[in-house]
Amino acid sequence: MDIEYFQVLEEKVNQLINRVVSLRNENSEIAEANSRLEERIQGLMSEIDRLKEENKGLSEKAEQTTSNSAQEAEIKNRLEEILRKVDEVVKA
């Protein structure tokens, strides 16, 4: 075996070591990014839960408002009928 073979082998080992170091660094960066994204997901999930609760409350208020509007319309119709009857009695 001559020295050129060992030089080529040494160069390949050095390249391999550099590649391993590079991949470890890249893996570390990806792990950090993944952690940040998981935290963001948790924050967004909390926001979704909060918005669902808010939406539920608003839906209930909207239903109540609709119900109140229907009751108000019924009361208005009854009052108009009473006033119409009073007008008939007064005019008679």
Backbone as a printed PyTorch tensor [residue, N CA C, xyz], in Angstrom:
tensor([[[   0.8400,   -1.1760,    0.0000],
         [   0.0000,    0.0000,    0.0000],
         [   0.8830,    1.2350,    0.0000]],

        [[   0.4870,    2.1440,   -0.8050],
         [   1.3180,    3.3430,   -0.8280],
         [   0.6250,    4.4980,   -0.1300]],

        [[   1.3440,    5.5600,   -0.0010],
         [   0.8950,    6.7250,    0.7720],
         [  -0.3090,    7.4230,    0.1270]],

        [[  -0.4140,    7.3630,   -1.1690],
         [  -1.5540,    7.9900,   -1.8510],
         [  -2.8760,    7.3760,   -1.3910]],

        [[  -2.8690,    6.0770,   -1.1820],
         [  -4.0810,    5.3920,   -0.7150],
         [  -4.4850,    5.9370,    0.6530]],

        [[  -3.5350,    6.0990,    1.5540],
         [  -3.8270,    6.6380,    2.8760],
         [  -4.2540,    8.1090,    2.8220]],

        [[  -3.6920,    8.8480,    1.9010],
         [  -4.0960,   10.2540,    1.7490],
         [  -5.5440,   10.3410,    1.2720]],

        [[  -5.9030,    9.5000,    0.3290],
         [  -7.2820,    9.4780,   -0.1750],
         [  -8.2140,    9.0520,    0.9570]],

        [[  -7.8160,    8.0200,    1.6990],
         [  -8.6190,    7.5390,    2.8180],
         [  -8.7510,    8.6230,    3.8850]],

        [[  -7.6600,    9.3050,    4.1760],
         [  -7.6890,   10.3900,    5.1620],
         [  -8.6360,   11.5050,    4.7050]],

        [[  -8.5810,   11.8680,    3.4580],
         [  -9.4590,   12.9170,    2.9100],
         [ -10.9220,   12.4910,    3.0250]],

        [[ -11.2280,   11.2390,    2.7160],
         [ -12.6000,   10.7550,    2.8190],
         [ -13.0750,   10.7360,    4.2670]],

        [[ -12.2140,   10.3510,    5.1830],
         [ -12.5730,   10.3570,    6.6030],
         [ -12.8250,   11.7930,    7.0550]],

        [[ -11.9800,   12.7230,    6.6490],
         [ -12.1730,   14.1370,    6.9980],
         [ -13.4880,   14.6690,    6.4320]],

        [[ -13.7870,   14.2950,    5.2090],
         [ -15.0530,   14.7090,    4.6010],
         [ -16.2350,   14.1340,    5.3910]],

        [[ -16.0940,   12.8780,    5.7760],
         [ -17.1420,   12.2330,    6.5630],
         [ -17.3190,   12.9290,    7.9080]],

        [[ -16.2310,   13.2460,    8.5710],
         [ -16.2970,   13.9500,    9.8580],
         [ -16.9650,   15.3080,    9.6830]],

        [[ -16.5820,   16.0380,    8.6450],
         [ -17.1910,   17.3420,    8.3770],
         [ -18.6900,   17.2060,    8.1050]],

        [[ -19.0480,   16.1650,    7.3930],
         [ -20.4650,   15.9380,    7.0760],
         [ -21.2470,   15.6030,    8.3390]],

        [[ -20.6710,   14.7890,    9.2240],
         [ -21.3270,   14.4390,   10.4850],
         [ -21.5230,   15.6870,   11.3390]],

        [[ -20.5090,   16.5150,   11.4300],
         [ -20.6110,   17.7600,   12.2060],
         [ -21.6960,   18.6570,   11.6060]],

        [[ -21.6930,   18.7780,   10.2950],
         [ -22.7000,   19.5910,    9.6110],
         [ -24.1050,   19.0630,    9.8740]],

        [[ -24.2830,   17.7520,    9.7860],
         [ -25.5990,   17.1560,   10.0240],
         [ -26.0420,   17.3260,   11.4720]],

        [[ -25.1040,   17.2320,   12.4060],
         [ -25.4490,   17.4510,   13.8150],
         [ -25.9170,   18.8890,   14.0330]],

        [[ -25.2170,   19.8420,   13.4300],
         [ -25.6190,   21.2470,   13.5450],
         [ -26.9980,   21.4650,   12.9280]],

        [[ -27.1940,   20.8970,   11.7640],
         [ -28.4810,   21.0270,   11.0770],
         [ -29.5910,   20.3870,   11.9220]],

        [[ -29.3070,   19.2290,   12.4940],
         [ -30.2860,   18.5550,   13.3470],
         [ -30.6320,   19.4090,   14.5600]],

        [[ -29.6460,   20.0440,   15.1460],
         [ -29.8750,   20.9140,   16.2980],
         [ -30.7590,   22.1000,   15.9170]],

        [[ -30.4770,   22.7050,   14.7680],
         [ -31.2800,   23.8320,   14.2930],
         [ -32.7130,   23.3990,   14.0200]],

        [[ -32.8750,   22.2290,   13.4300],
         [ -34.2140,   21.7200,   13.1320],
         [ -34.9680,   21.4270,   14.4320]],

        [[ -34.2780,   20.8770,   15.4240],
         [ -34.9100,   20.5910,   16.7150],
         [ -35.3760,   21.8830,   17.3870]],

        [[ -34.5550,   22.9300,   17.3120],
         [ -34.9430,   24.2250,   17.8850],
         [ -36.1490,   24.7990,   17.1510]],

        [[ -36.1160,   24.7300,   15.8230],
         [ -37.2470,   25.2270,   15.0330],
         [ -38.5040,   24.4280,   15.3540]],

        [[ -38.3610,   23.1320,   15.4960],
         [ -39.4930,   22.2780,   15.8320],
         [ -40.0700,   22.6600,   17.1900]],

        [[ -39.2130,   22.9230,   18.1490],
         [ -39.6610,   23.3260,   19.4800],
         [ -40.4370,   24.6380,   19.4190]],

        [[ -39.8970,   25.5970,   18.6580],
         [ -40.5950,   26.8840,   18.5070],
         [ -41.9600,   26.6800,   17.8530]],

        [[ -42.0220,   25.8250,   16.8410],
         [ -43.2890,   25.5700,   16.1560],
         [ -44.2860,   24.8640,   17.0770]],

        [[ -43.8070,   23.9500,   17.9090],
         [ -44.7020,   23.2800,   18.8500],
         [ -45.2810,   24.2750,   19.8490]],

        [[ -44.4480,   25.2110,   20.3070],
         [ -44.9390,   26.2510,   21.2120],
         [ -45.9770,   27.1170,   20.5140]],

        [[ -45.7150,   27.4390,   19.2710],
         [ -46.6740,   28.2540,   18.5030],
         [ -47.9850,   27.5000,   18.3120]],

        [[ -47.8860,   26.2100,   18.0330],
         [ -49.0930,   25.3980,   17.8680],
         [ -49.9030,   25.4010,   19.1540]],

        [[ -49.2320,   25.2380,   20.2890],
         [ -49.9340,   25.2500,   21.5690],
         [ -50.6280,   26.5870,   21.7960]],

        [[ -49.9360,   27.6720,   21.4640],
         [ -50.5440,   28.9970,   21.5990],
         [ -51.7540,   29.1520,   20.7020]],

        [[ -51.6470,   28.6610,   19.4790],
         [ -52.7660,   28.7510,   18.5420],
         [ -53.9310,   27.8660,   18.9760]],

        [[ -53.6230,   26.7030,   19.5400],
         [ -54.6860,   25.8250,   20.0270],
         [ -55.4270,   26.4940,   21.1890]],

        [[ -54.6840,   27.1700,   22.0520],
         [ -55.3120,   27.9010,   23.1520],
         [ -56.1950,   29.0140,   22.6090]],

        [[ -55.7120,   29.7010,   21.5960],
         [ -56.4900,   30.7770,   20.9760],
         [ -57.7500,   30.2160,   20.3280]],

        [[ -57.6430,   29.0590,   19.6880],
         [ -58.8080,   28.4210,   19.0750],
         [ -59.8390,   28.0840,   20.1460]],

        [[ -59.3770,   27.5150,   21.2560],
         [ -60.2920,   27.1820,   22.3520],
         [ -60.9760,   28.4400,   22.8790]],

        [[ -60.2040,   29.5090,   23.0440],
         [ -60.7840,   30.7630,   23.5360],
         [ -61.8200,   31.3020,   22.5710]],

        [[ -61.4980,   31.2470,   21.2740],
         [ -62.4360,   31.7450,   20.2660],
         [ -63.6970,   30.8860,   20.1790]],

        [[ -63.5450,   29.5690,   20.3850],
         [ -64.7240,   28.6980,   20.4020],
         [ -65.6490,   29.0870,   21.5490]],

        [[ -65.0640,   29.3360,   22.7240],
         [ -65.8670,   29.7450,   23.8780],
         [ -66.5370,   31.0940,   23.6100]],

        [[ -65.7750,   32.0080,   23.0320],
         [ -66.3370,   33.3230,   22.7110],
         [ -67.4750,   33.1770,   21.7070]],

        [[ -67.2710,   32.3420,   20.6970],
         [ -68.2920,   32.1130,   19.6790],
         [ -69.5460,   31.5020,   20.2980]],

        [[ -69.3490,   30.5570,   21.2190],
         [ -70.4850,   29.9330,   21.9020],
         [ -71.2840,   30.9900,   22.6610]],

        [[ -70.5730,   31.8540,   23.3840],
         [ -71.2420,   32.9120,   24.1300],
         [ -71.9870,   33.8730,   23.2230]],

        [[ -71.3570,   34.2270,   22.1130],
         [ -72.0010,   35.1400,   21.1720],
         [ -73.2180,   34.4940,   20.5130]],

        [[ -73.1150,   33.2030,   20.2300],
         [ -74.2580,   32.4950,   19.6450],
         [ -75.4310,   32.4760,   20.6170]],

        [[ -75.1210,   32.2350,   21.8810],
         [ -76.1800,   32.2470,   22.8920],
         [ -76.8200,   33.6240,   22.9980]],

        [[ -75.9840,   34.6750,   22.9560],
         [ -76.5250,   36.0380,   22.9980],
         [ -77.3640,   36.3370,   21.7670]],

        [[ -76.9180,   35.8450,   20.6120],
         [ -77.6830,   36.0650,   19.3790],
         [ -79.0340,   35.3660,   19.4590]],

        [[ -79.0480,   34.1470,   19.9910],
         [ -80.3110,   33.4280,   20.1640],
         [ -81.2220,   34.1800,   21.1280]],

        [[ -80.6460,   34.6860,   22.2070],
         [ -81.4270,   35.4270,   23.1850],
         [ -81.9760,   36.7070,   22.5640]],

        [[ -81.1600,   37.3840,   21.7770],
         [ -81.5970,   38.6050,   21.1060],
         [ -82.7400,   38.3020,   20.1490]],

        [[ -82.6180,   37.2040,   19.4050],
         [ -83.6800,   36.8080,   18.4830],
         [ -84.9530,   36.5070,   19.2570]],

        [[ -84.7890,   35.8080,   20.3590],
         [ -85.9410,   35.4840,   21.2030],
         [ -86.5650,   36.7580,   21.7600]],

        [[ -85.7310,   37.6850,   22.2280],
         [ -86.2290,   38.9620,   22.7480],
         [ -86.9380,   39.7510,   21.6580]],

        [[ -86.3940,   39.7330,   20.4460],
         [ -87.0190,   40.4570,   19.3360],
         [ -88.3900,   39.8710,   19.0320]],

        [[ -88.5010,   38.5530,   19.0710],
         [ -89.7780,   37.9070,   18.8190],
         [ -90.7740,   38.2770,   19.9160]],

        [[ -90.3230,   38.2940,   21.1620],
         [ -91.1970,   38.6720,   22.2680],
         [ -91.6260,   40.1280,   22.1470]],

        [[ -90.6770,   40.9880,   21.7760],
         [ -91.0020,   42.4080,   21.6070],
         [ -92.0200,   42.6000,   20.4930]],

        [[ -91.8630,   41.8470,   19.4080],
         [ -92.8110,   41.9440,   18.3020],
         [ -94.1930,   41.4800,   18.7440]],

        [[ -94.2340,   40.4140,   19.5340],
         [ -95.5170,   39.9250,   20.0240],
         [ -96.1700,   40.9410,   20.9500]],

        [[ -95.3830,   41.5240,   21.8470],
         [ -95.9130,   42.5480,   22.7580],
         [ -96.4060,   43.7500,   21.9610]],

        [[ -95.6400,   44.1540,   20.9620],
         [ -96.0500,   45.2940,   20.1260],
         [ -97.3700,   44.9960,   19.4310]],

        [[ -97.5130,   43.8070,   18.8850],
         [ -98.7620,   43.4420,   18.2020],
         [ -99.9370,   43.4430,   19.1710]],

        [[ -99.7100,   42.9250,   20.3760],
         [-100.7890,   42.9070,   21.3690],
         [-101.1820,   44.3200,   21.7840]],

        [[-100.1540,   45.1800,   21.9790],
         [-100.4500,   46.5710,   22.3460],
         [-101.1970,   47.2940,   21.2370]],

        [[-100.7910,   47.0470,   20.0010],
         [-101.4990,   47.6720,   18.8730],
         [-102.9520,   47.2080,   18.8180]],

        [[-103.1750,   45.9320,   19.1040],
         [-104.5380,   45.3940,   19.1130],
         [-105.3510,   46.0340,   20.2380]],

        [[-104.7250,   46.1590,   21.4310],
         [-105.4180,   46.7930,   22.5580],
         [-105.7480,   48.2420,   22.2170]],

        [[-104.7600,   48.9590,   21.6360],
         [-105.0010,   50.3660,   21.2650],
         [-106.0910,   50.4780,   20.2030]],

        [[-106.1230,   49.5440,   19.2680],
         [-107.1580,   49.5600,   18.2410],
         [-108.5330,   49.3680,   18.8980]],

        [[-108.6340,   48.4540,   19.8440],
         [-109.9000,   48.2150,   20.5420],
         [-110.3050,   49.4350,   21.3540]],

        [[-109.3050,   50.0730,   22.0060],
         [-109.6040,   51.2790,   22.7940],
         [-110.1060,   52.3710,   21.8600]],

        [[-109.4800,   52.5320,   20.6980],
         [-109.9150,   53.5340,   19.7190],
         [-111.3410,   53.2500,   19.2720]],

        [[-111.6860,   51.9800,   19.0620],
         [-113.0520,   51.6250,   18.6430],
         [-114.0580,   51.9930,   19.7140]],

        [[-113.6940,   51.7410,   20.9880],
         [-114.5950,   52.0450,   22.0950],
         [-114.7480,   53.5600,   22.2210]],

        [[-113.6470,   54.2720,   22.0950],
         [-113.6750,   55.7300,   22.2440],
         [-114.4930,   56.3520,   21.1030]],

        [[-114.3530,   55.8630,   19.9040],
         [-115.0590,   56.4160,   18.7380],
         [-116.5500,   56.0300,   18.7500]],

        [[-116.9040,   54.9980,   19.4440],
         [-118.2920,   54.5440,   19.4200],
         [-119.2030,   55.3470,   20.2830]]])
